[in-house]
Amino acid sequence: MGGKQLGFRDYEQTTAKKRTKREKCLAEMDSVVPWQALIAFA
């Protein structure tokens, strides 16, 4: 185990979880759908 020490960025990348299709879809919906207008209309 004589490798180099991980930096913060390296650590985040190794422990980061992959985004699921659902998470990607919901993030895209948040950026496209005018939620405030829909809530006010309801």
Distance bins in CASP14 RR format, pairs under 12 A and 6 or more apart:
PFRMAT RR
TARGET T0000
AUTHOR 0000-0000-0000
RMODE 2
METHOD distances of the structure
MODEL  1
3 10 0 0 0 0 0 1 0 0 0 0 0
4 10 0 0 0 0 1 0 0 0 0 0 0
5 11 0 0 0 0 1 0 0 0 0 0 0
6 12 0 0 0 0 1 0 0 0 0 0 0
6 13 0 0 0 0 1 0 0 0 0 0 0
6 14 1 0 0 1 0 0 0 0 0 0 0
6 15 0 0 0 0 1 0 0 0 0 0 0
7 13 0 0 0 0 1 0 0 0 0 0 0
7 14 0 0 0 0 1 0 0 0 0 0 0
7 15 0 0 0 0 0 1 0 0 0 0 0
8 14 0 0 0 0 0 1 0 0 0 0 0
8 15 0 0 0 0 0 1 0 0 0 0 0
9 15 0 0 0 0 0 1 0 0 0 0 0
9 16 0 0 0 0 0 1 0 0 0 0 0
10 16 0 0 0 0 0 1 0 0 0 0 0
17 23 0 0 0 0 1 0 0 0 0 0 0
18 24 0 0 0 0 0 1 0 0 0 0 0
19 25 0 0 0 0 1 0 0 0 0 0 0
19 26 0 0 0 0 1 0 0 0 0 0 0
19 27 1 0 0 1 0 0 0 0 0 0 0
19 28 0 0 0 0 0 1 0 0 0 0 0
20 26 0 0 0 0 1 0 0 0 0 0 0
20 27 0 0 0 0 0 1 0 0 0 0 0
21 27 0 0 0 0 0 1 0 0 0 0 0
21 28 0 0 0 0 0 1 0 0 0 0 0
22 28 0 0 0 0 0 1 0 0 0 0 0
22 29 0 0 0 0 0 1 0 0 0 0 0
23 29 0 0 0 0 0 1 0 0 0 0 0
23 30 0 0 0 0 0 1 0 0 0 0 0
24 30 0 0 0 0 0 1 0 0 0 0 0
24 31 0 0 0 0 0 1 0 0 0 0 0
25 31 0 0 0 0 0 1 0 0 0 0 0
25 32 0 0 0 0 0 1 0 0 0 0 0
25 33 0 0 0 0 0 1 0 0 0 0 0
26 32 0 0 0 0 0 1 0 0 0 0 0
26 33 0 0 0 0 0 1 0 0 0 0 0
26 35 0 0 0 0 0 1 0 0 0 0 0
27 33 0 0 0 0 0 1 0 0 0 0 0
29 35 0 0 0 0 1 0 0 0 0 0 0
29 38 0 0 0 0 0 1 0 0 0 0 0
30 36 0 0 0 0 0 1 0 0 0 0 0
32 38 0 0 0 0 0 1 0 0 0 0 0
33 39 0 0 0 0 0 1 0 0 0 0 0
34 40 0 0 0 0 1 0 0 0 0 0 0
34 41 0 0 0 0 1 0 0 0 0 0 0
35 41 0 0 0 0 0 1 0 0 0 0 0
35 42 0 0 0 0 0 1 0 0 0 0 0
36 42 0 0 0 0 0 1 0 0 0 0 0
END
